[in-house]
Amino acid sequence: MAIIKEDDIIQSVADALQYISYYHPADFIQAMATAYEDEASEAAKDAIGQILVNSKMCAFDRRPICQDTGIVVVFVKLGMSVQIQSHRSLQDIIDDGVRQGYQYPDNVLRSSVVAPPIGLRKNTQDNTPAVLHVELVPGEEMDITVAAKGGGSENKSKFTVLNPSDSLLEWVLKTVPTMGAGWCPPGVLGIGVGGTAEKAMLLAKSSLMEPIDMPTLVRKGASNDIEALRLDIYQQVNALGIGAQGLGGLTTVLDVKILDYPTHAASLPVAMIPNCAATRHAHFTLDGSGAVQLPPPDLSLWPEPTLVSSDRLIKVNLDTLSQAEMASWKPGDRLLLTGHILTGRDAAHKRLIDLLNEGKPFPGGVDLKGRFIYYVGPVDPVRDEVVGPAGPTTATRMDKFTEQILAATGLMGMIGKAERGPTAIAAIKKHKATYLMAVGGAAYLVAKAIKSSRVVAFEDLGMEAIREFEVVDMPVTVAVDSLGESVHEIGPKIWQEKMIKLNL
């Protein structure tokens, strides 16, 4: 019988969470490097390049890959002959590991978990509790997989129950475009098939923990129905032309994972969960000999992508920007922003809307007229940082606020990630505003453009407080111009047509 100390579990979970916050899995880096080399779309290639540069910077400096350091998901396969030396629940032990992992002084991770989910939704301040799945298996070991799942990709999870005669491939091809780009492609699609509703979802999530092996499968060909389905989905989803960050391009998915389970004769439950460009998971085994030691990856695995030269980008001074200058921007134009911007996410927008509805003034320092607001909730700074990793959050969550904010404040534009919905685009066109897109998955790279940061309102909201950033050469892409034209509508259509012509 193996005896495993609770302190070894706590230390291993904490170390693993730190590890995956700044080290991408090697298989993901290799797949992204291949996608970068193969990409023919200049915009998508630059987006993948930014993700790779960001990843290497994080690996060297040991800072988070993404500002959304995730909700923790832990899979435990507990050997039946294992005794855990503790009087506490496994949930409590795992949560202690999460608490330590997220509050490590030299690499503080952002706390994003709120409780209760309905009502107060107050931040738990330490990212607990984790979502824990436990399976009892034969043996004398404790097999643990630790993942940190970002909200942008998790929010795009899909579930359906098909008829047994329905085509799963058709459902995937119909559903993936509805997910937009908020899950930060390119990434991995995890699909669970069979069982019951909750089993299919668990299978989909579990499949994302497996290594990327699509290049091998493409070379050797399918040897069973599941492998054939994986290949079909991989090829046909990429043929949709969605591309990196939804900008249009050759690679939308790096791999497709499928796990299945026997199901009722009348049912075909199907779940699909994407993993984003901040794919984070680690697997280790405890046998009673102590806490796990995770070796750092070989940093030579990271390629050296060539980013777009600054002389090919439009330099913009936000502090003197005119309406006429902004009106000259077209979808897909790439800009370097310098000047002052305000930040604000869901909670801050809700408070601003409440103030407008009550006829009350905004807090001092929150004057949106002629300014840009950045949808971001940064990681706390450490050492000599001005701000921690500060990549964009999914812009569509702010769509319902856009018309009222633009109409009441004179805001010129917004910065976020992924597409905007029809309501927001209509408001942008009506008020001749604009929406700019920063690359999701390049949070540390973006943070290097931020030269000063101060909280100006709603400090109690923590990472969701309104801040003022001073930025120098912050890279963004025009996603929706002042006429309401969207690169997320134009780009994928162009590349889908190109791939049809090239028979790709």
C-alpha positions, -999 to 999 in steps of 0.1 A, spaced: 0 0 0 13 35 -10 9 62 16 7 97 2 10 127 24 -14 156 19 15 181 19 29 163 -12 -4 166 -30 -7 203 -20 29 211 -31 25 192 -64 -7 209 -73 7 243 -64 39 237 -84 20 224 -114 -2 255 -115 28 278 -115 44 256 -141 15 257 -166 10 294 -161 42 301 -180 51 269 -199 30 259 -228 31 221 -234 59 212 -259 34 195 -283 14 227 -285 44 248 -293 55 224 -320 20 225 -335 18 263 -334 53 266 -350 41 244 -379 10 265 -382 31 296 -383 53 283 -411 23 271 -431 1 301 -427 -5 321 -459 -28 348 -444 -6 377 -433 -29 388 -405 -33 352 -391 4 346 -394 12 377 -374 -13 367 -348 2 332 -344 37 349 -343 26 372 -315 13 341 -295 46 323 -300 67 354 -290 45 359 -260 49 322 -251 87 323 -252 88 356 -232 67 339 -205 88 308 -204 119 329 -199 105 353 -174 81 329 -157 50 351 -160 15 341 -171 9 333 -208 -26 348 -205 -41 373 -181 -70 349 -176 -51 324 -155 -82 302 -155 -105 282 -133 -86 251 -121 -98 217 -132 -82 186 -116 -86 150 -127 -75 124 -102 -72 87 -108 -68 73 -73 -53 38 -69 -74 15 -48 -43 6 -28 -34 42 -20 -39 57 14 -39 95 17 -24 106 50 -50 132 60 -82 137 79 -95 162 53 -115 158 21 -95 156 -12 -114 187 -23 -99 207 7 -64 193 0 -66 202 -37 -80 237 -29 -50 243 -6 -27 235 -36 -47 260 -57 -45 286 -30 -7 283 -28 -3 281 -65 -22 313 -72 -6 333 -45 30 326 -51 47 360 -45 70 361 -75 43 351 -100 9 360 -86 -19 345 -107 -52 363 -113 -81 352 -92 -111 348 -114 -135 325 -94 -166 341 -80 -192 327 -55 -220 323 -54 -226 321 -92 -260 338 -89 -264 370 -69 -234 385 -52 -207 368 -74 -179 379 -51 -144 370 -60 -130 343 -37 -96 360 -39 -76 328 -42 -92 311 -72 -107 283 -51 -126 260 -53 -112 238 -80 -134 217 -102 -124 182 -91 -131 148 -108 -121 116 -91 -120 81 -104 -110 50 -84 -87 27 -103 -65 -4 -95 -30 3 -83 -8 20 -58 -4 54 -74 -23 87 -76 -25 100 -111 -32 137 -113 -39 160 -143 -40 197 -135 -55 222 -160 -63 259 -159 -92 267 -182 -98 302 -194 -133 317 -195 -131 328 -232 -128 292 -244 -149 276 -217 -178 299 -226 -179 284 -261 -187 249 -249 -215 232 -268 -238 203 -261 -266 186 -280 -283 152 -282 -284 141 -318 -306 114 -332 -286 81 -337 -288 85 -375 -276 122 -375 -242 132 -387 -219 143 -359 -196 159 -385 -224 180 -399 -233 192 -364 -197 202 -357 -193 221 -390 -226 239 -383 -217 247 -347 -180 258 -349 -188 291 -368 -213 300 -341 -185 299 -315 -169 329 -331 -133 337 -322 -137 343 -285 -121 309 -278 -88 323 -293 -81 299 -322 -59 282 -332 -65 256 -305 -78 221 -300 -114 209 -301 -123 183 -275 -154 162 -283 -172 137 -261 -196 113 -276 -221 90 -258 -230 81 -223 -254 107 -209 -253 145 -210 -229 149 -181 -207 120 -193 -203 135 -228 -192 169 -213 -167 151 -190 -153 131 -220 -149 163 -240 -130 181 -212 -109 150 -205 -99 146 -242 -83 181 -241 -57 167 -217 -43 144 -243 -12 153 -264 -15 168 -298 -9 140 -324 -28 151 -355 4 154 -376 11 117 -369 -25 107 -377 -24 127 -410 7 108 -420 -4 73 -411 -41 76 -419 -71 65 -399 -72 29 -385 -107 31 -370 -140 51 -371 -130 76 -344 -97 84 -361 -114 88 -394 -139 112 -378 -111 132 -362 -94 136 -396 -126 147 -413 -134 172 -386 -99 186 -386 -97 190 -423 -132 204 -428 -131 228 -398 -98 243 -411 -115 246 -446 -140 270 -430 -112 296 -432 -119 310 -397 -81 312 -390 -61 325 -361 -82 349 -339 -110 346 -365 -90 368 -389 -92 343 -418 -65 318 -425 -55 282 -430 -54 270 -394 -83 271 -370 -77 239 -352 -44 222 -344 -60 189 -334 -94 173 -328 -98 149 -298 -126 125 -294 -135 102 -265 -166 80 -266 -187 59 -242 -215 35 -247 -249 52 -248 -287 45 -249 -300 31 -282 -323 62 -286 -295 88 -280 -264 103 -293 -252 129 -268 -224 151 -281 -203 177 -263 -177 200 -278 -152 221 -257 -124 241 -273 -90 247 -258 -76 282 -266 -42 295 -275 -34 295 -237 -36 257 -235 -25 248 -200 -23 214 -185 2 191 -167 1 154 -158 21 137 -130 20 107 -107 25 104 -69 36 72 -54 44 82 -18 80 91 -25 74 129 -23 61 158 -42 64 159 -80 94 176 -97 84 190 -130 114 196 -153 115 228 -173 110 223 -211 138 227 -236 135 264 -245 151 257 -279 117 243 -289 103 278 -292 107 292 -327 118 328 -336 89 342 -356 93 374 -375 66 399 -365 54 426 -388 79 454 -390 67 486 -373 73 506 -405 44 486 -421 20 496 -393 -1 527 -388 11 547 -358 -17 563 -338 -15 590 -311 -47 583 -291 -44 616 -272 -47 637 -304 -67 612 -326 -94 629 -347 -126 615 -360 -114 620 -396 -82 600 -389 -102 572 -373 -126 572 -403 -97 564 -426 -91 530 -410 -102 499 -428 -109 464 -414 -76 445 -412 -54 476 -408 -28 471 -382 -20 499 -358 4 508 -331 -13 528 -303 4 554 -282 -14 574 -255 -39 570 -227 -67 544 -226 -92 534 -199 -100 498 -190 -133 482 -181 -149 448 -182 -184 434 -174 -187 445 -138 -174 480 -145 -197 484 -175 -227 473 -154 -219 499 -128 -215 526 -155 -249 517 -170 -265 517 -135 -251 552 -130 -265 564 -164 -299 549 -156 -300 566 -123 -289 600 -138 -258 600 -116 -223 612 -127 -194 588 -134 -166 587 -108 -139 613 -112 -113 602 -138 -139 583 -158 -145 607 -188 -150 585 -219 -155 614 -244 -130 610 -273 -113 581 -256 -108 543 -260 -117 517 -235 -98 484 -233 -116 453 -222 -91 438 -198 -86 424 -163 -48 423 -158 -27 401 -136 -12 420 -106 23 433 -112 54 417 -95 90 429 -92 94 461 -113 64 456 -135 39 484 -142 12 459 -147 11 421 -151 0 403 -183 -28 423 -197 -44 407 -228 -79 414 -241 -111 397 -229 -139 386 -251 -156 417 -265 -191 402 -272 -198 402 -234 -199 440 -236 -222 441 -267 -253 447 -247 -238 479 -231 -223 493 -263 -252 514 -277 -259 532 -244 -222 538 -236 -215 552 -270 -247 574 -271 -242 588 -236 -204 593 -233 -189 601 -267 -165 571 -265 -145 569 -297 -137 532 -297 -131 499 -279 -103 473 -277 -109 437 -270 -106 402 -286 -127 384 -311 -157 396 -331 -186 419 -322 -222 408 -326 -248 425 -348 -261 448 -319 -227 462 -312 -217 466 -349 -249 485 -355 -241 508 -326 -205 513 -338 -218 522 -373 -245 545 -359 -220 565 -337 -191 563 -362 -169 546 -335 -145 517 -341 -135 484 -325 -99 473 -324 -87 438 -317 -56 428 -297 -44 392 -299 -58 368 -273 -30 347 -259 -4 374 -261 -10 390 -227 26 394 -216 36 408 -249 8 434 -247 18 443 -212 52 454 -223 35 482 -242 19 495 -210 42 521 -194 20 533 -166 -12 521 -148 -34 536 -121 -68 527 -107 -93 555 -114 -126 539 -102 -142 508 -86 -111 496 -69 -132 471 -49 -137 452 -82 -101 440 -81 -89 430 -116 -122 444 -130 -116 479 -117 -113 508 -142 -77 517 -148 -59 543 -169 -31 529 -190 -4 548 -208 7 527 -238 34 530 -263 32 511 -296 5 487 -285 -3 464 -315 -39 461 -325 -59 453 -357 -90 472 -369 -117 447 -364 -148 469 -370 -144 502 -388 -165 533 -384 -188 521 -413 -196 489 -395 -174 466 -417 -161 437 -397 -128 418 -404 -143 388 -387 -170 386 -414 -148 395 -443 -116 375 -435 -130 340 -431 -151 344 -462 -120 354 -483 -100 325 -470 -127 299 -473 -130 309 -510 -93 308 -515 -90 273 -500 -119 261 -522 -100 274 -553 -67 258 -541 -85 226 -532 -71 227 -497 
